[in-house]
Amino acid sequence: MAVTGILLYGFLVSHLSGNLLLLLGDGGSAFDAYAEFLARHPLLIPAEIGLLLLFLVHIYLAITVSLDNHRARPEPYQLTASLGGRTWASRTMIWSGLAIVTFLVVHIATFKYGDRGDGTLYDLVVGSFQSELYAGGYLVALTILGFHLWHAFHSAFQTLGLSARPFLRRVSMGLSVLLAGGFAAIPAIVYLTL
């Protein structure tokens, strides 16, 4: 689970770097050129299949871990406390994961398979984010993603035996804020300025 999570983190970094081209103020030409490059790249289909498999393995492992945890302790605790560094993010990982999967379905349906009409992908993104409902829902989903990433990164290092390093918790927090905040900046800026 740690390995698939770290690989998904890598995907998010690359995805965000491409999406930030939306904010260059060039009417979308750099973003559309980037999107066209990706669409025509011969490795796009194998990369998408690999990414889908990575997500499916991550989801399978998450369900397996949750079921194993439940089998190990079928009776709930009388008192829930934040002992041992438990956070709201760590207690809700399965639920935030389900919310992220729902968000991904909507995100892919909108931007990969959405109707562009006579416009470009940039036009579709800007048009979508000018909707209060879509931009607001996107920001809520990215907040959930941020909490998920916060616990996930720290937990991955714990799985790899590096949790005793106190700076890793701060690194995890910083990376989750940068990623979720970077993605959230896009609909916020588009909605407020375009």
Contacts in CASP RR format, 6 or more apart in sequence:
PFRMAT RR
TARGET T0000
AUTHOR 0000-0000-0000
METHOD contacts of the structure
MODEL  1
MAVTGILLYGFLVSHLSGNLLLLLGDGGSAFDAYAEFLARHPLLIPAEIG
LLLLFLVHIYLAITVSLDNHRARPEPYQLTASLGGRTWASRTMIWSGLAI
VTFLVVHIATFKYGDRGDGTLYDLVVGSFQSELYAGGYLVALTILGFHLW
HAFHSAFQTLGLSARPFLRRVSMGLSVLLAGGFAAIPAIVYLTL
1 58 0 8 1.000
1 61 0 8 1.000
1 62 0 8 1.000
1 65 0 8 1.000
1 156 0 8 1.000
1 159 0 8 1.000
2 155 0 8 1.000
2 156 0 8 1.000
2 157 0 8 1.000
2 159 0 8 1.000
2 160 0 8 1.000
3 156 0 8 1.000
4 54 0 8 1.000
4 57 0 8 1.000
4 58 0 8 1.000
4 61 0 8 1.000
5 58 0 8 1.000
5 152 0 8 1.000
5 156 0 8 1.000
6 153 0 8 1.000
6 156 0 8 1.000
7 54 0 8 1.000
8 54 0 8 1.000
8 55 0 8 1.000
8 58 0 8 1.000
9 149 0 8 1.000
9 152 0 8 1.000
9 153 0 8 1.000
9 175 0 8 1.000
9 179 0 8 1.000
11 51 0 8 1.000
11 54 0 8 1.000
12 149 0 8 1.000
12 179 0 8 1.000
12 183 0 8 1.000
13 179 0 8 1.000
16 179 0 8 1.000
16 182 0 8 1.000
16 183 0 8 1.000
18 31 0 8 1.000
18 34 0 8 1.000
19 31 0 8 1.000
19 183 0 8 1.000
19 186 0 8 1.000
20 182 0 8 1.000
20 186 0 8 1.000
21 28 0 8 1.000
21 30 0 8 1.000
21 31 0 8 1.000
21 34 0 8 1.000
22 28 0 8 1.000
22 31 0 8 1.000
22 122 0 8 1.000
22 125 0 8 1.000
22 126 0 8 1.000
22 186 0 8 1.000
22 190 0 8 1.000
23 185 0 8 1.000
23 186 0 8 1.000
23 189 0 8 1.000
24 30 0 8 1.000
24 31 0 8 1.000
27 122 0 8 1.000
28 120 0 8 1.000
28 122 0 8 1.000
31 121 0 8 1.000
31 122 0 8 1.000
31 125 0 8 1.000
32 120 0 8 1.000
32 121 0 8 1.000
32 122 0 8 1.000
35 120 0 8 1.000
35 121 0 8 1.000
35 122 0 8 1.000
38 44 0 8 1.000
55 104 0 8 1.000
59 101 0 8 1.000
62 93 0 8 1.000
62 94 0 8 1.000
62 97 0 8 1.000
63 94 0 8 1.000
66 94 0 8 1.000
80 91 0 8 1.000
87 150 0 8 1.000
87 151 0 8 1.000
88 147 0 8 1.000
89 96 0 8 1.000
89 147 0 8 1.000
89 148 0 8 1.000
89 150 0 8 1.000
89 151 0 8 1.000
90 151 0 8 1.000
90 155 0 8 1.000
92 147 0 8 1.000
93 148 0 8 1.000
93 151 0 8 1.000
93 152 0 8 1.000
96 144 0 8 1.000
96 145 0 8 1.000
96 147 0 8 1.000
96 148 0 8 1.000
97 144 0 8 1.000
97 148 0 8 1.000
99 141 0 8 1.000
99 144 0 8 1.000
100 141 0 8 1.000
100 144 0 8 1.000
100 145 0 8 1.000
100 148 0 8 1.000
103 138 0 8 1.000
103 141 0 8 1.000
103 144 0 8 1.000
103 145 0 8 1.000
110 124 0 8 1.000
110 128 0 8 1.000
110 134 0 8 1.000
111 121 0 8 1.000
111 124 0 8 1.000
111 125 0 8 1.000
111 128 0 8 1.000
114 124 0 8 1.000
115 124 0 8 1.000
116 123 0 8 1.000
116 124 0 8 1.000
125 186 0 8 1.000
125 190 0 8 1.000
126 190 0 8 1.000
126 194 0 8 1.000
127 190 0 8 1.000
128 134 0 8 1.000
128 135 0 8 1.000
129 135 0 8 1.000
129 138 0 8 1.000
129 186 0 8 1.000
129 187 0 8 1.000
129 190 0 8 1.000
129 191 0 8 1.000
129 194 0 8 1.000
130 190 0 8 1.000
130 191 0 8 1.000
130 194 0 8 1.000
132 191 0 8 1.000
134 187 0 8 1.000
135 187 0 8 1.000
135 188 0 8 1.000
135 190 0 8 1.000
135 191 0 8 1.000
136 187 0 8 1.000
138 184 0 8 1.000
138 187 0 8 1.000
139 184 0 8 1.000
139 187 0 8 1.000
139 188 0 8 1.000
142 180 0 8 1.000
142 181 0 8 1.000
142 183 0 8 1.000
142 184 0 8 1.000
143 180 0 8 1.000
143 184 0 8 1.000
145 179 0 8 1.000
145 180 0 8 1.000
145 183 0 8 1.000
146 176 0 8 1.000
146 177 0 8 1.000
146 179 0 8 1.000
146 180 0 8 1.000
146 181 0 8 1.000
147 176 0 8 1.000
149 172 0 8 1.000
149 175 0 8 1.000
149 176 0 8 1.000
149 179 0 8 1.000
149 180 0 8 1.000
150 172 0 8 1.000
150 173 0 8 1.000
150 176 0 8 1.000
150 177 0 8 1.000
151 172 0 8 1.000
153 171 0 8 1.000
153 172 0 8 1.000
153 175 0 8 1.000
153 176 0 8 1.000
154 163 0 8 1.000
154 168 0 8 1.000
154 169 0 8 1.000
154 172 0 8 1.000
157 163 0 8 1.000
157 165 0 8 1.000
157 168 0 8 1.000
157 172 0 8 1.000
162 168 0 8 1.000
END
